């Protein structure tokens, strides 16, 4: 039996604790600032802790503590606090969406105190409880080997075709600290591009002269087509839940930052990434950004060619332009 502490019990962290306790005899000590989340983890079989200090006290050395909190300052603050509570030989695992360069720095700093650091790029979202998590791991071999029993429970079984390449479970160590989140970063950049391609395809269907059922198309594409994928299955679910028009959803899309990091690293290595870059820009535009650029474009077209422009709703009527010319 392996014991592990878990910090951060949100949608993914809470489900990961649940999967570990449901599918194994491993012991989990769970902490979150949300007491309700801790109570749910206890209900799912974990031991609860009221603070990081209490969590560390409940763990037998050498300890392992897995962090699942937002990337950036929250993760860094948690790592810093744990570093003051843990001892030599203990391990901190970051399963969030940290930048790989932060992992490298943290690993070097923690090494001075004799604390191991492992980064785990975790993919699977809210479905991980049911189907398992694909995990991309970076860290010292010895630390990863200690963590392996937990990774084995969290990961799905591999397909027969992939088993010879990566082993029986869906996780893999790619190198020292930072390697896991680096692979996950590019994974997310590819995800951006795939999502954008599907979105554009279904947008064409929405404007088509034919009365097309997007949900049925998505289901059909999943039956052996070249573009079949889990994302396509999720598209079918979304259309079925909210209709072909998705009227209940605002077209506003956030980004985790990993698409930006992918483009940044690709640019540093002179690697062209037009699809990933365009998909990030589409997300930025979905938030209302680019409206001023559109108005400048319309104004310039009007100035050089006299092409008509549309007045803004609040503008006075009759300011529709000075005629039209060539396109």
C-alpha positions as protocol buffer text, in pm:
chain_id: "A"
residue {
  index: 1
  type: UNK
  ca { x: 0 y: 0 z: 0 }
}
residue {
  index: 2
  type: UNK
  ca { x: 118 y: 351 z: -87 }
}
residue {
  index: 3
  type: UNK
  ca { x: 28 y: 666 z: 104 }
}
residue {
  index: 4
  type: UNK
  ca { x: -6 y: 1008 z: -59 }
}
residue {
  index: 5
  type: UNK
  ca { x: -126 y: 1353 z: 38 }
}
residue {
  index: 6
  type: UNK
  ca { x: -349 y: 1550 z: -198 }
}
residue {
  index: 7
  type: UNK
  ca { x: -374 y: 1931 z: -192 }
}
residue {
  index: 8
  type: UNK
  ca { x: -651 y: 2079 z: -406 }
}
residue {
  index: 9
  type: UNK
  ca { x: -984 y: 1900 z: -436 }
}
residue {
  index: 10
  type: UNK
  ca { x: -1149 y: 2076 z: -727 }
}
residue {
  index: 11
  type: UNK
  ca { x: -1312 y: 1901 z: -1023 }
}
residue {
  index: 12
  type: UNK
  ca { x: -998 y: 1709 z: -1113 }
}
residue {
  index: 13
  type: UNK
  ca { x: -826 y: 1680 z: -776 }
}
residue {
  index: 14
  type: UNK
  ca { x: -1140 y: 1558 z: -603 }
}
residue {
  index: 15
  type: UNK
  ca { x: -1205 y: 1300 z: -874 }
}
residue {
  index: 16
  type: UNK
  ca { x: -846 y: 1178 z: -861 }
}
residue {
  index: 17
  type: UNK
  ca { x: -872 y: 1119 z: -487 }
}
residue {
  index: 18
  type: UNK
  ca { x: -1201 y: 937 z: -545 }
}
residue {
  index: 19
  type: UNK
  ca { x: -1047 y: 713 z: -815 }
}
residue {
  index: 20
  type: UNK
  ca { x: -747 y: 623 z: -598 }
}
residue {
  index: 21
  type: UNK
  ca { x: -965 y: 525 z: -303 }
}
residue {
  index: 22
  type: UNK
  ca { x: -1230 y: 351 z: -514 }
}
residue {
  index: 23
  type: UNK
  ca { x: -990 y: 142 z: -721 }
}
residue {
  index: 24
  type: UNK
  ca { x: -708 y: 61 z: -476 }
}
residue {
  index: 25
  type: UNK
  ca { x: -602 y: 15 z: -116 }
}
residue {
  index: 26
  type: UNK
  ca { x: -372 y: 318 z: -128 }
}
residue {
  index: 27
  type: UNK
  ca { x: -416 y: 569 z: 153 }
}
residue {
  index: 28
  type: UNK
  ca { x: -495 y: 933 z: 72 }
}
residue {
  index: 29
  type: UNK
  ca { x: -481 y: 1232 z: 308 }
}
residue {
  index: 30
  type: UNK
  ca { x: -671 y: 1522 z: 150 }
}
residue {
  index: 31
  type: UNK
  ca { x: -668 y: 1897 z: 210 }
}
residue {
  index: 32
  type: UNK
  ca { x: -846 y: 2194 z: 53 }
}
residue {
  index: 33
  type: UNK
  ca { x: -939 y: 2538 z: 182 }
}
residue {
  index: 34
  type: UNK
  ca { x: -1297 y: 2444 z: 93 }
}
residue {
  index: 35
  type: UNK
  ca { x: -1414 y: 2236 z: 389 }
}
residue {
  index: 36
  type: UNK
  ca { x: -1702 y: 2097 z: 183 }
}
residue {
  index: 37
  type: UNK
  ca { x: -1453 y: 1951 z: -66 }
}
residue {
  index: 38
  type: UNK
  ca { x: -1260 y: 1788 z: 220 }
}
residue {
  index: 39
  type: UNK
  ca { x: -1580 y: 1636 z: 358 }
}
residue {
  index: 40
  type: UNK
  ca { x: -1658 y: 1492 z: 14 }
}
residue {
  index: 41
  type: UNK
  ca { x: -1310 y: 1342 z: -8 }
}
residue {
  index: 42
  type: UNK
  ca { x: -1358 y: 1182 z: 333 }
}
residue {
  index: 43
  type: UNK
  ca { x: -1691 y: 1045 z: 217 }
}
residue {
  index: 44
  type: UNK
  ca { x: -1505 y: 891 z: -78 }
}
residue {
  index: 45
  type: UNK
  ca { x: -1263 y: 715 z: 157 }
}
residue {
  index: 46
  type: UNK
  ca { x: -980 y: 963 z: 215 }
}
residue {
  index: 47
  type: UNK
  ca { x: -856 y: 1099 z: 546 }
}
residue {
  index: 48
  type: UNK
  ca { x: -921 y: 1471 z: 583 }
}
residue {
  index: 49
  type: UNK
  ca { x: -680 y: 1741 z: 698 }
}
residue {
  index: 50
  type: UNK
  ca { x: -760 y: 2093 z: 816 }
}
residue {
  index: 51
  type: UNK
  ca { x: -426 y: 2243 z: 706 }
}
residue {
  index: 52
  type: UNK
  ca { x: -108 y: 2166 z: 518 }
}
residue {
  index: 53
  type: UNK
  ca { x: 71 y: 2114 z: 848 }
}
residue {
  index: 54
  type: UNK
  ca { x: -190 y: 1861 z: 960 }
}
residue {
  index: 55
  type: UNK
  ca { x: -171 y: 1685 z: 623 }
}
residue {
  index: 56
  type: UNK
  ca { x: 207 y: 1646 z: 654 }
}
residue {
  index: 57
  type: UNK
  ca { x: 175 y: 1516 z: 1011 }
}
residue {
  index: 58
  type: UNK
  ca { x: -63 y: 1242 z: 896 }
}
residue {
  index: 59
  type: UNK
  ca { x: 182 y: 1114 z: 633 }
}
residue {
  index: 60
  type: UNK
  ca { x: 451 y: 858 z: 710 }
}
residue {
  index: 61
  type: UNK
  ca { x: 800 y: 948 z: 583 }
}
residue {
  index: 62
  type: UNK
  ca { x: 920 y: 943 z: 316 }
}
residue {
  index: 63
  type: UNK
  ca { x: 616 y: 1149 z: 227 }
}
residue {
  index: 64
  type: UNK
  ca { x: 460 y: 1226 z: -112 }
}
residue {
  index: 65
  type: UNK
  ca { x: 228 y: 1527 z: -158 }
}
residue {
  index: 66
  type: UNK
  ca { x: 41 y: 1583 z: -486 }
}
residue {
  index: 67
  type: UNK
  ca { x: -66 y: 1942 z: -564 }
}
residue {
  index: 68
  type: UNK
  ca { x: -373 y: 2011 z: -781 }
}
residue {
  index: 69
  type: UNK
  ca { x: -423 y: 2387 z: -753 }
}
residue {
  index: 70
  type: UNK
  ca { x: -426 y: 2662 z: -1020 }
}
residue {
  index: 71
  type: UNK
  ca { x: -95 y: 2722 z: -1195 }
}
residue {
  index: 72
  type: UNK
  ca { x: 115 y: 3025 z: -1112 }
}
residue {
  index: 73
  type: UNK
  ca { x: 111 y: 3193 z: -772 }
}
residue {
  index: 74
  type: UNK
  ca { x: -123 y: 2942 z: -600 }
}
residue {
  index: 75
  type: UNK
  ca { x: 102 y: 2650 z: -696 }
}
residue {
  index: 76
  type: UNK
  ca { x: 422 y: 2835 z: -604 }
}
residue {
  index: 77
  type: UNK
  ca { x: 281 y: 2938 z: -265 }
}
residue {
  index: 78
  type: UNK
  ca { x: 178 y: 2578 z: -194 }
}
residue {
  index: 79
  type: UNK
  ca { x: 520 y: 2443 z: -295 }
}
residue {
  index: 80
  type: UNK
  ca { x: 693 y: 2701 z: -74 }
}
residue {
  index: 81
  type: UNK
  ca { x: 478 y: 2617 z: 229 }
}
residue {
  index: 82
  type: UNK
  ca { x: 524 y: 2243 z: 183 }
}
residue {
  index: 83
  type: UNK
  ca { x: 899 y: 2286 z: 144 }
}
residue {
  index: 84
  type: UNK
  ca { x: 911 y: 2431 z: 496 }
}
residue {
  index: 85
  type: UNK
  ca { x: 707 y: 2140 z: 636 }
}
residue {
  index: 86
  type: UNK
  ca { x: 864 y: 1842 z: 458 }
}
residue {
  index: 87
  type: UNK
  ca { x: 1192 y: 1663 z: 524 }
}
residue {
  index: 88
  type: UNK
  ca { x: 1478 y: 1524 z: 319 }
}
residue {
  index: 89
  type: UNK
  ca { x: 1362 y: 1229 z: 109 }
}
residue {
  index: 90
  type: UNK
  ca { x: 1005 y: 1360 z: 71 }
}
residue {
  index: 91
  type: UNK
  ca { x: 850 y: 1436 z: -269 }
}
residue {
  index: 92
  type: UNK
  ca { x: 628 y: 1714 z: -404 }
}
residue {
  index: 93
  type: UNK
  ca { x: 423 y: 1636 z: -716 }
}
residue {
  index: 94
  type: UNK
  ca { x: 263 y: 1910 z: -927 }
}
residue {
  index: 95
  type: UNK
  ca { x: -21 y: 1770 z: -1137 }
}
residue {
  index: 96
  type: UNK
  ca { x: -157 y: 2108 z: -1250 }
}
residue {
  index: 97
  type: UNK
  ca { x: -81 y: 2314 z: -1560 }
}
residue {
  index: 98
  type: UNK
  ca { x: 248 y: 2471 z: -1455 }
}
residue {
  index: 99
  type: UNK
  ca { x: 498 y: 2598 z: -1711 }
}
residue {
  index: 100
  type: UNK
  ca { x: 788 y: 2355 z: -1752 }
}
residue {
  index: 101
  type: UNK
  ca { x: 1045 y: 2625 z: -1682 }
}
residue {
  index: 102
  type: UNK
  ca { x: 890 y: 2675 z: -1339 }
}
residue {
  index: 103
  type: UNK
  ca { x: 926 y: 2301 z: -1278 }
}
residue {
  index: 104
  type: UNK
  ca { x: 1297 y: 2312 z: -1357 }
}
residue {
  index: 105
  type: UNK
  ca { x: 1350 y: 2601 z: -1116 }
}
residue {
  index: 106
  type: UNK
  ca { x: 1147 y: 2441 z: -837 }
}
residue {
  index: 107
  type: UNK
  ca { x: 1325 y: 2108 z: -876 }
}
residue {
  index: 108
  type: UNK
  ca { x: 1663 y: 2278 z: -845 }
}
residue {
  index: 109
  type: UNK
  ca { x: 1556 y: 2476 z: -538 }
}
residue {
  index: 110
  type: UNK
  ca { x: 1399 y: 2177 z: -363 }
}
residue {
  index: 111
  type: UNK
  ca { x: 1700 y: 1958 z: -437 }
}
residue {
  index: 112
  type: UNK
  ca { x: 1906 y: 2179 z: -204 }
}
residue {
  index: 113
  type: UNK
  ca { x: 1672 y: 2072 z: 79 }
}
residue {
  index: 114
  type: UNK
  ca { x: 1682 y: 1708 z: -28 }
}
residue {
  index: 115
  type: UNK
  ca { x: 1319 y: 1715 z: -149 }
}
residue {
  index: 116
  type: UNK
  ca { x: 1230 y: 1553 z: -481 }
}
residue {
  index: 117
  type: UNK
  ca { x: 1001 y: 1725 z: -731 }
}
residue {
  index: 118
  type: UNK
  ca { x: 790 y: 1548 z: -993 }
}
residue {
  index: 119
  type: UNK
  ca { x: 576 y: 1722 z: -1255 }
}
residue {
  index: 120
  type: UNK
  ca { x: 276 y: 1538 z: -1400 }
}
residue {
  index: 121
  type: UNK
  ca { x: 96 y: 1681 z: -1701 }
}
residue {
  index: 122
  type: UNK
  ca { x: -254 y: 1546 z: -1648 }
}
residue {
  index: 123
  type: UNK
  ca { x: -511 y: 1509 z: -1926 }
}
residue {
  index: 124
  type: UNK
  ca { x: -862 y: 1372 z: -1888 }
}
residue {
  index: 125
  type: UNK
  ca { x: -1064 y: 1654 z: -1737 }
}
residue {
  index: 126
  type: UNK
  ca { x: -1384 y: 1573 z: -1554 }
}
residue {
  index: 127
  type: UNK
  ca { x: -1401 y: 1236 z: -1734 }
}
residue {
  index: 128
  type: UNK
  ca { x: -1089 y: 1105 z: -1565 }
}
residue {
  index: 129
  type: UNK
  ca { x: -1279 y: 948 z: -1277 }
}
residue {
  index: 130
  type: UNK
  ca { x: -1459 y: 721 z: -1521 }
}
residue {
  index: 131
  type: UNK
  ca { x: -1199 y: 655 z: -1793 }
}
residue {
  index: 132
  type: UNK
  ca { x: -869 y: 741 z: -1624 }
}
residue {
  index: 133
  type: UNK
  ca { x: -607 y: 1011 z: -1676 }
}
residue {
  index: 134
  type: UNK
  ca { x: -335 y: 1027 z: -1940 }
}
residue {
  index: 135
  type: UNK
  ca { x: -27 y: 1145 z: -1751 }
}
residue {
  index: 136
  type: UNK
  ca { x: 299 y: 1287 z: -1885 }
}
residue {
  index: 137
  type: UNK
  ca { x: 566 y: 1271 z: -1615 }
}
residue {
  index: 138
  type: UNK
  ca { x: 897 y: 1446 z: -1546 }
}
residue {
  index: 139
  type: UNK
  ca { x: 1133 y: 1392 z: -1253 }
}
residue {
  index: 140
  type: UNK
  ca { x: 1412 y: 1182 z: -1112 }
}
residue {
  index: 141
  type: UNK
  ca { x: 1366 y: 809 z: -1187 }
}
residue {
  index: 142
  type: UNK
  ca { x: 1376 y: 712 z: -818 }
}
residue {
  index: 143
  type: UNK
  ca { x: 1102 y: 962 z: -724 }
}
residue {
  index: 144
  type: UNK
  ca { x: 885 y: 858 z: -1018 }
}
residue {
  index: 145
  type: UNK
  ca { x: 928 y: 491 z: -926 }
}
residue {
  index: 146
  type: UNK
  ca { x: 796 y: 565 z: -576 }
}
residue {
  index: 147
  type: UNK
  ca { x: 497 y: 743 z: -729 }
}
residue {
  index: 148
  type: UNK
  ca { x: 428 y: 469 z: -986 }
}
residue {
  index: 149
  type: UNK
  ca { x: 165 y: 278 z: -780 }
}
residue {
  index: 150
  type: UNK
  ca { x: -47 y: 595 z: -765 }
}
residue {
  index: 151
  type: UNK
  ca { x: 2 y: 668 z: -1134 }
}
residue {
  index: 152
  type: UNK
  ca { x: -99 y: 311 z: -1218 }
}
residue {
  index: 153
  type: UNK
  ca { x: -435 y: 356 z: -1046 }
}
residue {
  index: 154
  type: UNK
  ca { x: -506 y: 696 z: -1198 }
}
residue {
  index: 155
  type: UNK
  ca { x: -414 y: 598 z: -1554 }
}
residue {
  index: 156
  type: UNK
  ca { x: -633 y: 389 z: -1786 }
}
residue {
  index: 157
  type: UNK
  ca { x: -518 y: 58 z: -1928 }
}
residue {
  index: 158
  type: UNK
  ca { x: -338 y: 102 z: -2258 }
}
residue {
  index: 159
  type: UNK
  ca { x: -470 y: -45 z: -2581 }
}
residue {
  index: 160
  type: UNK
  ca { x: -311 y: -363 z: -2709 }
}
residue {
  index: 161
  type: UNK
  ca { x: -154 y: -165 z: -2993 }
}
residue {
  index: 162
  type: UNK
  ca { x: 16 y: 81 z: -2755 }
}
residue {
  index: 163
  type: UNK
  ca { x: 114 y: -159 z: -2477 }
}
residue {
  index: 164
  type: UNK
  ca { x: 444 y: -259 z: -2631 }
}
residue {
  index: 165
  type: UNK
  ca { x: 549 y: 105 z: -2666 }
}
residue {
  index: 166
  type: UNK
  ca { x: 446 y: 258 z: -2332 }
}
residue {
  index: 167
  type: UNK
  ca { x: 352 y: -30 z: -2102 }
}
residue {
  index: 168
  type: UNK
  ca { x: 27 y: -150 z: -1947 }
}
residue {
  index: 169
  type: UNK
  ca { x: -96 y: 185 z: -1808 }
}
residue {
  index: 170
  type: UNK
  ca { x: -150 y: 523 z: -1970 }
}
residue {
  index: 171
  type: UNK
  ca { x: 136 y: 720 z: -1815 }
}
residue {
  index: 172
  type: UNK
  ca { x: 500 y: 771 z: -1907 }
}
residue {
  index: 173
  type: UNK
  ca { x: 813 y: 941 z: -1772 }
}
residue {
  index: 174
  type: UNK
  ca { x: 977 y: 1160 z: -2037 }
}
residue {
  index: 175
  type: UNK
  ca { x: 1283 y: 1290 z: -1855 }
}
residue {
  index: 176
  type: UNK
  ca { x: 1391 y: 1515 z: -1567 }
}
residue {
  index: 177
  type: UNK
  ca { x: 1174 y: 1779 z: -1401 }
}
residue {
  index: 178
  type: UNK
  ca { x: 986 y: 1987 z: -1656 }
}
residue {
  index: 179
  type: UNK
  ca { x: 966 y: 1716 z: -1922 }
}
residue {
  index: 180
  type: UNK
  ca { x: 616 y: 1609 z: -1820 }
}
residue {
  index: 181
  type: UNK
  ca { x: 462 y: 1955 z: -1832 }
}
residue {
  index: 182
  type: UNK
  ca { x: 653 y: 2031 z: -2153 }
}
residue {
  index: 183
  type: UNK
  ca { x: 485 y: 1737 z: -2331 }
}
residue {
  index: 184
  type: UNK
  ca { x: 150 y: 1836 z: -2177 }
}
residue {
  index: 185
  type: UNK
  ca { x: 197 y: 2194 z: -2297 }
}
residue {
  index: 186
  type: UNK
  ca { x: 234 y: 2085 z: -2659 }
}
residue {
  index: 187
  type: UNK
  ca { x: -57 y: 1842 z: -2607 }
}
residue {
  index: 188
  type: UNK
  ca { x: -275 y: 2140 z: -2515 }
}
residue {
  index: 189
  type: UNK
  ca { x: -153 y: 2338 z: -2816 }
}
residue {
  index: 190
  type: UNK
  ca { x: -254 y: 2049 z: -3044 }
}
residue {
  index: 191
  type: UNK
  ca { x: -587 y: 2033 z: -2860 }
}
residue {
  index: 192
  type: UNK
  ca { x: -648 y: 2401 z: -2942 }
}
residue {
  index: 193
  type: UNK
  ca { x: -602 y: 2330 z: -3312 }
}
residue {
  index: 194
  type: UNK
  ca { x: -825 y: 2023 z: -3314 }
}
residue {
  index: 195
  type: UNK
  ca { x: -1104 y: 2205 z: -3131 }
}
residue {
  index: 196
  type: UNK
  ca { x: -1084 y: 2501 z: -3369 }
}
residue {
  index: 197
  type: UNK
  ca { x: -1103 y: 2275 z: -3676 }
}
residue {
  index: 198
  type: UNK
  ca { x: -1417 y: 2105 z: -3545 }
}
residue {
  index: 199
  type: UNK
  ca { x: -1568 y: 2443 z: -3451 }
}
residue {
  index: 200
  type: UNK
  ca { x: -1510 y: 2582 z: -3801 }
}
residue {
  index: 201
  type: UNK
  ca { x: -1649 y: 2271 z: -3967 }
}
residue {
  index: 202
  type: UNK
  ca { x: -1972 y: 2282 z: -3770 }
}
residue {
  index: 203
  type: UNK
  ca { x: -1995 y: 2657 z: -3830 }
}
residue {
  index: 204
  type: UNK
  ca { x: -2000 y: 2584 z: -4206 }
}
residue {
  index: 205
  type: UNK
  ca { x: -2283 y: 2335 z: -4149 }
}
residue {
  index: 206
  type: UNK
  ca { x: -2471 y: 2601 z: -3953 }
}
residue {
  index: 207
  type: UNK
  ca { x: -2462 y: 2834 z: -4256 }
}
residue {
  index: 208
  type: UNK
  ca { x: -2536 y: 2560 z: -4510 }
}
residue {
  index: 209
  type: UNK
  ca { x: -2841 y: 2560 z: -4739 }
}
residue {
  index: 210
  type: UNK
  ca { x: -2917 y: 2210 z: -4609 }
}
residue {
  index: 211
  type: UNK
  ca { x: -3095 y: 2133 z: -4283 }
}
residue {
  index: 212
  type: UNK
  ca { x: -2813 y: 1943 z: -4118 }
}
residue {
  index: 213
  type: UNK
  ca { x: -2817 y: 1784 z: -3773 }
}
residue {
  index: 214
  type: UNK
  ca { x: -2479 y: 1857 z: -3615 }
}
residue {
  index: 215
  type: UNK
  ca { x: -2522 y: 1594 z: -3342 }
}
residue {
  index: 216
  type: UNK
  ca { x: -2590 y: 1321 z: -3596 }
}
residue {
  index: 217
  type: UNK
  ca { x: -2295 y: 1430 z: -3809 }
}
residue {
  index: 218
  type: UNK
  ca { x: -2065 y: 1418 z: -3506 }
}
residue {
  index: 219
  type: UNK
  ca { x: -2194 y: 1071 z: -3417 }
}
residue {
  index: 220
  type: UNK
  ca { x: -2149 y: 955 z: -3777 }
}
residue {
  index: 221
  type: UNK
  ca { x: -1793 y: 1086 z: -3795 }
}
residue {
  index: 222
  type: UNK
  ca { x: -1716 y: 872 z: -3492 }
}
residue {
  index: 223
  type: UNK
  ca { x: -1795 y: 555 z: -3688 }
}
residue {
  index: 224
  type: UNK
  ca { x: -1460 y: 481 z: -3849 }
}
residue {
  index: 225
  type: UNK
  ca { x: -1401 y: 816 z: -4019 }
}
residue {
  index: 226
  type: UNK
  ca { x: -1054 y: 970 z: -4044 }
}
residue {
  index: 227
  type: UNK
  ca { x: -1160 y: 1258 z: -3815 }
}
residue {
  index: 228
  type: UNK
  ca { x: -1314 y: 1042 z: -3543 }
}
residue {
  index: 229
  type: UNK
  ca { x: -1198 y: 1134 z: -3192 }
}
residue {
  index: 230
  type: UNK
  ca { x: -1307 y: 1179 z: -2832 }
}
residue {
  index: 231
  type: UNK
  ca { x: -1350 y: 1552 z: -2903 }
}
residue {
  index: 232
  type: UNK
  ca { x: -1593 y: 1462 z: -3179 }
}
residue {
  index: 233
  type: UNK
  ca { x: -1787 y: 1245 z: -2933 }
}
residue {
  index: 234
  type: UNK
  ca { x: -1802 y: 1539 z: -2693 }
}
residue {
  index: 235
  type: UNK
  ca { x: -1928 y: 1763 z: -2975 }
}
residue {
  index: 236
  type: UNK
  ca { x: -2215 y: 1519 z: -3030 }
}
residue {
  index: 237
  type: UNK
  ca { x: -2299 y: 1532 z: -2659 }
}
residue {
  index: 238
  type: UNK
  ca { x: -2292 y: 1912 z: -2660 }
}
residue {
  index: 239
  type: UNK
  ca { x: -2527 y: 1940 z: -2958 }
}
residue {
  index: 240
  type: UNK
  ca { x: -2765 y: 1686 z: -2806 }
}
residue {
  index: 241
  type: UNK
  ca { x: -2769 y: 1873 z: -2476 }
}
residue {
  index: 242
  type: UNK
  ca { x: -2826 y: 2219 z: -2621 }
}
residue {
  index: 243
  type: UNK
  ca { x: -2951 y: 2173 z: -2975 }
}
residue {
  index: 244
  type: UNK
  ca { x: -2775 y: 2245 z: -3302 }
}
residue {
  index: 245
  type: UNK
  ca { x: -2765 y: 2619 z: -3233 }
}
residue {
  index: 246
  type: UNK
  ca { x: -2606 y: 2599 z: -2884 }
}
residue {
  index: 247
  type: UNK
  ca { x: -2825 y: 2893 z: -2785 }
}
residue {
  index: 248
  type: UNK
  ca { x: -2756 y: 2857 z: -2412 }
}
residue {
  index: 249
  type: UNK
  ca { x: -2381 y: 2902 z: -2452 }
}
residue {
  index: 250
  type: UNK
  ca { x: -2197 y: 3231 z: -2500 }
}
residue {
  index: 251
  type: UNK
  ca { x: -1921 y: 3215 z: -2759 }
}
residue {
  index: 252
  type: UNK
  ca { x: -1652 y: 3317 z: -2509 }
}
residue {
  index: 253
  type: UNK
  ca { x: -1351 y: 3087 z: -2476 }
}
residue {
  index: 254
  type: UNK
  ca { x: -1076 y: 3117 z: -2216 }
}
residue {
  index: 255
  type: UNK
  ca { x: -729 y: 2968 z: -2248 }
}
residue {
  index: 256
  type: UNK
  ca { x: -510 y: 2809 z: -1982 }
}
residue {
  index: 257
  type: UNK
  ca { x: -195 y: 2973 z: -2116 }
}
residue {
  index: 258
  type: UNK
  ca { x: -45 y: 2652 z: -2249 }
}
residue {
  index: 259
  type: UNK
  ca { x: -127 y: 2737 z: -2610 }
}
residue {
  index: 260
  type: UNK
  ca { x: 65 y: 3063 z: -2566 }
}
residue {
  index: 261
  type: UNK
  ca { x: 362 y: 2878 z: -2414 }
}
residue {
  index: 262
  type: UNK
  ca { x: 358 y: 2629 z: -2702 }
}
residue {
  index: 263
  type: UNK
  ca { x: 371 y: 2910 z: -2958 }
}
residue {
  index: 264
  type: UNK
  ca { x: 640 y: 3090 z: -2758 }
}
residue {
  index: 265
  type: UNK
  ca { x: 863 y: 2781 z: -2747 }
}
residue {
  index: 266
  type: UNK
  ca { x: 796 y: 2699 z: -3112 }
}
residue {
  index: 267
  type: UNK
  ca { x: 896 y: 3051 z: -3213 }
}
residue {
  index: 268
  type: UNK
  ca { x: 1216 y: 3024 z: -3006 }
}
residue {
  index: 269
  type: UNK
  ca { x: 1304 y: 2714 z: -3209 }
}
residue {
  index: 270
  type: UNK
  ca { x: 1189 y: 2855 z: -3546 }
}
residue {
  index: 271
  type: UNK
  ca { x: 908 y: 2600 z: -3569 }
}
residue {
  index: 272
  type: UNK
  ca { x: 605 y: 2732 z: -3764 }
}
residue {
  index: 273
  type: UNK
  ca { x: 274 y: 2663 z: -3587 }
}
residue {
  index: 274
  type: UNK
  ca { x: 10 y: 2839 z: -3801 }
}
residue {
  index: 275
  type: UNK
  ca { x: -282 y: 2618 z: -3689 }
}
residue {
  index: 276
  type: UNK
  ca { x: -212 y: 2640 z: -3315 }
}
residue {
  index: 277
  type: UNK
  ca { x: -144 y: 3014 z: -3341 }
}
residue {
  index: 278
  type: UNK
  ca { x: -464 y: 3079 z: -3536 }
}
residue {
  index: 279
  type: UNK
  ca { x: -666 y: 2876 z: -3285 }
}
residue {
  index: 280
  type: UNK
  ca { x: -531 y: 3086 z: -2997 }
}
residue {
  index: 281
  type: UNK
  ca { x: -615 y: 3405 z: -3184 }
}
residue {
  index: 282
  type: UNK
  ca { x: -968 y: 3273 z: -3240 }
}
residue {
  index: 283
  type: UNK
  ca { x: -1006 y: 3233 z: -2864 }
}
residue {
  index: 284
  type: UNK
  ca { x: -886 y: 3588 z: -2806 }
}
residue {
  index: 285
  type: UNK
  ca { x: -1138 y: 3716 z: -3060 }
}
residue {
  index: 286
  type: UNK
  ca { x: -1419 y: 3518 z: -2894 }
}
residue {
  index: 287
  type: UNK
  ca { x: -1383 y: 3749 z: -2592 }
}
residue {
  index: 288
  type: UNK
  ca { x: -1473 y: 4057 z: -2790 }
}
residue {
  index: 289
  type: UNK
  ca { x: -1112 y: 4144 z: -2870 }
}
residue {
  index: 290
  type: UNK
  ca { x: -1051 y: 4264 z: -3224 }
}
residue {
  index: 291
  type: UNK
  ca { x: -1364 y: 4478 z: -3247 }
}
residue {
  index: 292
  type: UNK
  ca { x: -1165 y: 4801 z: -3273 }
}
residue {
  index: 293
  type: UNK
  ca { x: -945 y: 4648 z: -3544 }
}
residue {
  index: 294
  type: UNK
  ca { x: -1262 y: 4559 z: -3737 }
}
residue {
  index: 295
  type: UNK
  ca { x: -1383 y: 4918 z: -3712 }
}
residue {
  index: 296
  type: UNK
  ca { x: -1045 y: 5050 z: -3832 }
}
residue {
  index: 297
  type: UNK
  ca { x: -1063 y: 4809 z: -4126 }
}
residue {
  index: 298
  type: UNK
  ca { x: -1412 y: 4926 z: -4220 }
}
residue {
  index: 299
  type: UNK
  ca { x: -1311 y: 5291 z: -4184 }
}
residue {
  index: 300
  type: UNK
  ca { x: -1003 y: 5249 z: -4407 }
}
residue {
  index: 301
  type: UNK
  ca { x: -1208 y: 5072 z: -4673 }
}
residue {
  index: 302
  type: UNK
  ca { x: -1454 y: 5358 z: -4662 }
}
residue {
  index: 303
  type: UNK
  ca { x: -1178 y: 5618 z: -4685 }
}
residue {
  index: 304
  type: UNK
  ca { x: -990 y: 5481 z: -4984 }
}
residue {
  index: 305
  type: UNK
  ca { x: -1280 y: 5340 z: -5184 }
}
residue {
  index: 306
  type: UNK
  ca { x: -1590 y: 5507 z: -5055 }
}
residue {
  index: 307
  type: UNK
  ca { x: -1729 y: 5169 z: -4955 }
}
residue {
  index: 308
  type: UNK
  ca { x: -2035 y: 5179 z: -4730 }
}
residue {
  index: 309
  type: UNK
  ca { x: -1992 y: 5123 z: -4358 }
}
residue {
  index: 310
  type: UNK
  ca { x: -2255 y: 5019 z: -4106 }
}
residue {
  index: 311
  type: UNK
  ca { x: -2329 y: 5259 z: -3824 }
}
residue {
  index: 312
  type: UNK
  ca { x: -2294 y: 5133 z: -3469 }
}
residue {
  index: 313
  type: UNK
  ca { x: -2628 y: 5086 z: -3289 }
}
residue {
  index: 314
  type: UNK
  ca { x: -2568 y: 5395 z: -3076 }
}
residue {
  index: 315
  type: UNK
  ca { x: -2456 y: 5613 z: -3367 }
}
residue {
  index: 316
  type: UNK
  ca { x: -2688 y: 5858 z: -3534 }
}
residue {
  index: 317
  type: UNK
  ca { x: -2894 y: 5722 z: -3818 }
}
residue {
  index: 318
  type: UNK
  ca { x: -2794 y: 5813 z: -4169 }
}
residue {
  index: 319
  type: UNK
  ca { x: -2418 y: 5770 z: -4125 }
}
residue {
  index: 320
  type: UNK
  ca { x: -2402 y: 5458 z: -4342 }
}
residue {
  index: 321
  type: UNK
  ca { x: -2118 y: 5568 z: -4570 }
}
residue {
  index: 322
  type: UNK
  ca { x: -2046 y: 5745 z: -4895 }
}
residue {
  index: 323
  type: UNK
  ca { x: -2148 y: 5493 z: -5154 }
}
residue {
  index: 324
  type: UNK
  ca { x: -1983 y: 5180 z: -5286 }
}
residue {
  index: 325
  type: UNK
  ca { x: -1716 y: 5085 z: -5533 }
}
residue {
  index: 326
  type: UNK
  ca { x: -1505 y: 4786 z: -5615 }
}
residue {
  index: 327
  type: UNK
  ca { x: -1477 y: 4512 z: -5355 }
}
